[in-house]
Amino acid sequence: MILIGTGSEVSLCVGAAEQLAAEGVPPRIVSMPSWELFEQQDAAYQGQVLPEAIAARVAVEQAATLRRRPKIADSEFAILLASAV
């Protein structure tokens, strides 16, 4: 599982990762402050950060809309926060 935070949401991902690891599911945490810059990187880099072998992904982003953020995986689950955490 990959937990993706876009800023202050990384701390939420760290907390979730600790709980998941305690239950035997050690996730990978990715800090992605800019989806746009990430998309500009070459495929090799993107594959290192978000390996295709890890299909389960949760993106946590504050003040976002699904229209603004690209889809990062077929099995992605996005948590979009409308207010401050």
Summary of the structure (lengths in Angstrom):
residues: 85
radius of gyration: 12.5
end to end distance: 22.6
largest distance: 35.6
contacts: 214
relative contact order: 0.24
helix: 31%
strand: 24%
